[in-house]
């Protein structure tokens, strides 16, 4: 039998067909949430982001719908790479959200529960479109294939990405609460970076199982980390622990910088802003656990929910510190 190679156009048609199937499947899965977008978003956060759901309870009732909408979108964008098997499909999903944001701000949200919930949030609050676009563009720039087994070459690149994602999400929350303050924004920027770095460190075993190293190459090279050994054995090493320690120290430094922004008030955050800065409490918890296990990210305790976290969040909220 003679096999006729597919033309480039045929490949494009195949990709287009796959994208259409993906969109159709996504629509079917989301259809159930159309009747109640707010509940759909709340349920998504509850299932996929325990810490985000925990801190949601600190927001005034009138803002909780907006919080869940924003967090659900953030989760949707953050998990695209893991949710698809082909680059084209991942890019298609991100392009959908890029276009969706334009339509939302033109009062024509696409038929998707998260889009409906975001539309509702933008009508009730002043949420700058450029913050949404910054997060989406940062996700677009992420590699979708395993051709590159290092997510970032430098710490500077990693920090920049964290500012464009985690920090920018916190800017949206500050905007939702109508807290236009350069001091709060500056502190939130550092909290976002710390949050992003610690989240990646905790998720390192998962990414390593996929052949991806989340610690920047300049740090792993400095500590002579044998990446292939980490990928194949799925266990820590002295060099990896040193690399984890260095990155955890960077995250901790960002926490200290954020705290310094409130030095004049004795380290106390303005009460209206405390729900946003409660995002730092899980960061502190992760860093404390890392220190307790000597920065071995493969220690199982890092994957177990800290039963003290809920109490720590409430205590910090009432003390207005992090």
C-alpha positions as CSV (number, residue, x, y, z in Angstrom):
1,X,0.0,0.0,0.0
2,X,1.3,3.4,-0.9
3,X,1.1,6.0,1.8
4,X,0.6,9.5,0.4
5,X,2.2,12.2,2.7
6,X,-0.2,14.8,4.0
7,X,0.4,18.3,2.6
8,X,1.0,21.2,4.9
9,X,-2.5,22.3,4.2
10,X,-3.9,19.0,5.3
11,X,-2.0,19.3,8.6
12,X,-3.5,22.7,9.1
13,X,-7.0,21.3,8.4
14,X,-6.4,18.5,10.9
15,X,-5.2,21.0,13.5
16,X,-8.3,23.1,12.8
17,X,-10.5,20.1,13.2
18,X,-8.9,19.2,16.5
19,X,-9.4,22.8,17.8
20,X,-13.0,22.6,16.8
21,X,-13.4,19.3,18.7
22,X,-11.7,20.8,21.7
23,X,-14.0,23.8,21.6
24,X,-17.0,21.7,21.3
25,X,-15.9,19.5,24.2
26,X,-15.2,22.5,26.3
27,X,-18.6,24.0,25.5
28,X,-20.4,20.7,26.4
29,X,-18.5,20.5,29.8
30,X,-19.3,24.2,30.5
31,X,-22.9,24.1,29.4
32,X,-24.1,22.9,32.8
33,X,-22.5,26.0,34.4
34,X,-24.2,28.5,32.1
35,X,-27.4,28.6,34.3
36,X,-25.3,29.5,37.4
37,X,-21.9,30.9,36.5
38,X,-21.1,32.1,40.0
39,X,-21.7,28.6,41.5
40,X,-19.6,27.1,38.6
41,X,-16.7,29.3,39.4
42,X,-17.0,28.8,43.1
43,X,-17.0,25.0,42.7
44,X,-14.0,25.1,40.3
45,X,-12.0,27.0,42.9
46,X,-13.1,24.7,45.7
47,X,-12.0,21.6,43.7
48,X,-8.7,22.9,42.3
49,X,-7.4,25.6,44.7
50,X,-7.9,24.8,48.3
51,X,-5.8,27.7,49.5
52,X,-7.6,30.1,47.2
53,X,-10.9,28.9,48.4
54,X,-9.8,29.2,52.0
55,X,-8.8,32.9,51.6
56,X,-12.0,33.6,49.7
57,X,-13.9,33.6,52.9
58,X,-12.2,36.7,54.0
59,X,-13.7,38.9,51.2
60,X,-16.9,40.8,51.9
61,X,-19.9,39.0,50.6
62,X,-20.5,41.5,47.8
63,X,-17.0,40.8,46.4
64,X,-17.0,37.0,46.7
65,X,-18.7,36.4,43.3
66,X,-16.0,38.6,41.7
67,X,-13.2,36.8,43.5
68,X,-14.4,33.4,42.4
69,X,-14.8,34.6,38.8
70,X,-11.2,36.0,38.7
71,X,-9.8,32.9,40.5
72,X,-11.6,30.5,38.2
73,X,-10.2,32.3,35.1
74,X,-6.7,32.3,36.6
75,X,-7.0,28.5,37.2
76,X,-8.3,28.0,33.7
77,X,-5.4,29.8,32.2
78,X,-2.7,28.3,34.5
79,X,-3.8,24.7,33.7
80,X,-4.0,24.9,29.9
81,X,-0.6,23.4,29.3
82,X,-1.3,20.4,31.5
83,X,-4.8,20.0,30.1
84,X,-3.9,19.5,26.4
85,X,-1.7,17.1,24.5
86,X,-0.9,19.3,21.5
87,X,0.6,22.8,21.2
88,X,-2.1,23.8,18.7
89,X,-4.9,22.9,21.1
90,X,-3.3,24.8,24.0
91,X,-2.8,27.9,21.9
92,X,-6.4,27.7,20.7
93,X,-7.7,27.7,24.2
94,X,-5.6,30.8,25.1
95,X,-6.7,32.5,21.9
96,X,-10.3,31.8,22.9
97,X,-9.7,33.7,26.1
98,X,-7.8,36.5,24.4
99,X,-10.8,37.1,22.1
100,X,-13.3,36.4,25.0
101,X,-11.9,39.3,27.0
102,X,-12.4,41.7,24.1
103,X,-16.0,40.5,23.8
104,X,-16.6,40.7,27.5
105,X,-15.6,44.3,27.5
106,X,-17.9,44.9,24.6
107,X,-20.8,43.4,26.6
108,X,-20.8,40.3,24.4
109,X,-19.4,37.5,26.6
110,X,-19.0,34.1,24.9
111,X,-21.3,31.3,26.1
112,X,-19.0,30.1,28.9
113,X,-19.7,30.2,32.6
114,X,-16.4,31.8,33.5
115,X,-16.8,34.4,30.8
116,X,-20.3,35.2,32.1
117,X,-19.0,35.5,35.6
118,X,-16.1,37.7,34.5
119,X,-18.6,39.9,32.6
120,X,-20.6,40.3,35.8
121,X,-17.5,41.2,37.7
122,X,-16.5,43.8,35.2
123,X,-19.9,45.4,35.3
124,X,-19.8,45.7,39.1
125,X,-16.2,46.7,39.5
126,X,-13.5,48.6,37.7
127,X,-11.2,45.9,36.4
128,X,-8.6,47.1,33.9
129,X,-8.6,45.0,30.7
130,X,-4.8,45.3,30.5
131,X,-4.3,43.2,33.6
132,X,-6.3,40.3,32.0
133,X,-4.3,40.7,28.8
134,X,-1.0,40.6,30.7
135,X,-1.9,37.3,32.3
136,X,-3.1,35.8,29.1
137,X,0.0,36.9,27.1
138,X,2.3,35.5,29.8
139,X,0.5,32.1,29.5
140,X,0.8,32.3,25.7
141,X,4.5,32.7,26.0
142,X,4.9,29.5,28.0
143,X,6.2,26.4,26.1
144,X,3.5,23.7,25.4
145,X,5.9,20.9,24.5
146,X,8.6,19.1,26.3
147,X,11.2,20.2,23.7
148,X,12.5,22.5,26.4
149,X,12.9,20.7,29.8
150,X,13.7,24.0,31.6
151,X,10.8,26.5,32.2
152,X,13.2,29.4,32.7
153,X,16.9,29.9,32.1
154,X,17.3,32.8,34.6
155,X,15.8,33.9,37.8
156,X,15.1,37.3,36.2
157,X,12.9,35.5,33.6
158,X,11.1,33.5,36.3
159,X,10.5,36.7,38.3
160,X,9.2,38.6,35.3
161,X,6.8,35.8,34.5
162,X,5.6,35.7,38.2
163,X,4.9,39.4,38.1
164,X,2.9,39.0,34.9
165,X,0.8,36.2,36.4
166,X,0.5,36.0,40.2
167,X,1.3,39.6,40.9
168,X,-1.1,40.8,38.2
169,X,-3.9,38.7,39.6
170,X,-3.4,40.4,42.9
171,X,-3.6,43.8,41.1
172,X,-7.0,42.7,39.8
173,X,-8.1,41.9,43.3
174,X,-7.0,45.3,44.6
175,X,-8.9,46.9,41.7
176,X,-12.0,44.9,42.6
177,X,-11.8,46.2,46.2
178,X,-11.2,49.7,44.8
179,X,-7.9,50.1,46.5
180,X,-5.8,52.3,44.2
181,X,-2.5,52.6,46.2
182,X,1.0,52.4,44.9
183,X,2.2,51.1,48.2
184,X,-0.4,48.2,48.1
185,X,0.5,47.5,44.5
186,X,4.2,47.4,45.2
187,X,3.7,45.0,48.2
188,X,1.3,42.9,46.1
189,X,3.9,42.6,43.4
190,X,6.4,41.0,45.9
191,X,3.7,38.7,47.4
192,X,2.8,37.5,43.9
193,X,6.4,36.6,43.1
194,X,6.8,34.8,46.4
195,X,3.6,32.9,45.8
196,X,4.6,31.9,42.3
197,X,8.0,30.6,43.4
198,X,6.8,28.6,46.3
199,X,3.9,27.1,44.3
200,X,6.4,25.9,41.7
201,X,8.7,24.5,44.3
202,X,5.9,22.5,45.9
203,X,4.9,21.3,42.4
204,X,8.4,20.3,41.4
205,X,7.9,16.6,41.7
206,X,4.9,16.7,39.4
207,X,6.8,18.7,36.8
208,X,9.9,16.5,37.2
209,X,7.7,13.5,36.4
210,X,6.9,15.2,33.1
211,X,10.6,15.8,32.4
212,X,10.4,19.5,33.3
213,X,12.6,21.4,35.7
214,X,11.0,24.5,37.2
215,X,14.1,25.9,38.9
216,X,15.9,28.3,36.6
217,X,18.9,26.8,34.8
218,X,21.4,29.3,36.2
219,X,20.5,28.0,39.7
220,X,20.6,24.3,38.9
221,X,23.9,24.7,37.0
222,X,25.4,26.5,40.0
223,X,24.6,23.5,42.3
224,X,25.4,20.8,39.7
225,X,21.9,19.4,39.7
226,X,21.7,16.3,37.5
227,X,18.3,16.9,36.0
228,X,18.0,13.5,34.2
229,X,18.7,11.7,37.4
230,X,15.9,13.8,39.1
231,X,13.5,13.0,36.3
232,X,14.3,9.3,36.2
233,X,14.6,8.5,39.9
234,X,12.0,11.0,41.2
235,X,13.9,11.7,44.3
236,X,15.9,14.6,45.8
237,X,19.7,15.1,45.9
238,X,22.1,17.3,47.8
239,X,22.5,19.6,44.8
240,X,18.7,19.9,44.3
241,X,18.2,20.7,47.9
242,X,20.7,23.5,47.7
243,X,19.0,24.8,44.5
244,X,15.6,24.6,46.3
245,X,17.0,26.4,49.3
246,X,18.3,29.2,47.0
247,X,15.0,29.7,45.3
248,X,13.1,29.5,48.6
249,X,15.4,32.2,50.0
250,X,14.5,34.4,47.1
251,X,10.8,33.9,47.8
252,X,11.3,34.7,51.5
253,X,13.2,37.8,50.6
254,X,10.1,39.0,48.5
255,X,7.9,38.3,51.6
256,X,10.2,40.5,53.7
257,X,10.2,43.3,51.1
258,X,6.4,43.2,51.1
259,X,6.3,43.4,54.9
260,X,8.6,46.4,54.8
261,X,6.0,48.3,52.8
262,X,3.9,48.4,56.0
263,X,6.7,49.4,58.4
264,X,5.1,52.7,59.2
265,X,1.9,51.0,60.4
266,X,3.8,48.5,62.6
267,X,3.5,45.8,59.9
268,X,-0.3,46.0,59.9
269,X,-2.1,45.9,56.5
270,X,-5.1,48.2,56.0
271,X,-8.2,46.2,56.9
272,X,-9.8,46.6,53.5
273,X,-6.7,45.2,51.8
274,X,-6.1,42.2,54.2
275,X,-8.1,39.7,52.1
276,X,-5.7,40.3,49.2
277,X,-2.6,39.9,51.4
278,X,-3.9,36.8,53.0
279,X,-2.5,35.1,49.9
280,X,0.9,35.4,51.7
281,X,-0.2,33.0,54.5
282,X,0.0,29.8,52.4
283,X,3.3,31.0,51.1
284,X,4.7,31.2,54.7
285,X,3.3,27.8,55.4
286,X,5.0,26.2,52.4
287,X,8.3,27.8,53.2
288,X,8.1,26.6,56.8
289,X,7.4,23.1,55.7
290,X,10.3,23.2,53.2
291,X,12.6,24.3,56.0
292,X,11.3,21.5,58.3
293,X,12.2,18.8,55.6
294,X,15.6,20.3,54.8
295,X,14.3,21.6,51.4
296,X,13.6,18.1,50.1
297,X,10.7,18.9,47.7
298,X,10.0,15.2,47.4
299,X,9.0,14.8,51.0
300,X,5.4,13.7,51.1
301,X,4.5,16.3,53.8
302,X,4.6,19.0,51.2
303,X,1.6,17.4,49.4
304,X,-0.5,17.1,52.5
305,X,-2.8,19.9,53.5
306,X,-1.6,21.7,56.6
307,X,-4.5,21.4,59.1
308,X,-3.3,24.5,60.8
309,X,-3.6,26.7,57.7
310,X,-7.2,27.7,58.2
311,X,-6.4,28.8,61.7
312,X,-3.3,30.7,60.5
313,X,-5.3,32.5,57.8
314,X,-7.9,33.7,60.3
315,X,-5.3,34.7,62.9
316,X,-3.3,36.7,60.4
317,X,-6.5,38.3,59.0
318,X,-7.5,39.6,62.5
319,X,-4.0,40.6,63.3
320,X,-3.7,42.2,59.9
321,X,-0.2,40.8,59.4
322,X,1.4,38.2,57.2
